[in-house]
Structures are given as structure tokens and as C-alpha cells.
Amino acid sequence: MNFIDWIGFLGVFQILLAYVLNVTGKSSNKSLVFIILNFIGASMACLASILLNYWPFIILEMVWALVSLYSLLKFKTKTNS
């Protein structure tokens, strides 16, 4: 595996880890761990897709990262209130 593969692999692993933790009840979809795993994972997968110039996954992972960023900002605002 090359460097781009590793970036994509680690990103997808984080997204899947967040999903497994949520499904098994170890993490809520509103928890900071879940949100951060999704944000960093989607960002890494998006970067790998950009480096591969594969537009379908660039769009998918970019939207996933933006939604996760929105959730992170919402979480931060909620905890500061």
C-alpha cells in the first residue's frame, strides 16, 4: 500500500469505528468521540480521494466532513451555553 492508500484506509477505519461504537451502544451519535471520529475520518478519506482524483468519493466525503463539522460546532455551542 502506498501513502494515499494509508490515508484513505485510516480515514475509513475511523468512520467505521464510529459506526460500530454507535451500533453497539458504546457511543451516542451526539457524543464528542463519535463526531470527531466522523469528522477526521471523512476528512482523511476526502483527502485520499482528492489525491486519487476520484470525484464521486470527493463529493461524498466532503459532504460527510462538512456535516460532521456542523455537528462539532453545534456540540461546542451547546456545551458552552
Secondary structure, DSSP 8 states (H G I E B T S, - for coil): --HHHHHHHHHHHHHHHHHHHHHTTSS-TTSHHHHHHHHHHHHHHHHHHHHHT-HHHHHHHHHHHHHHHHHHHHHHHHHH-
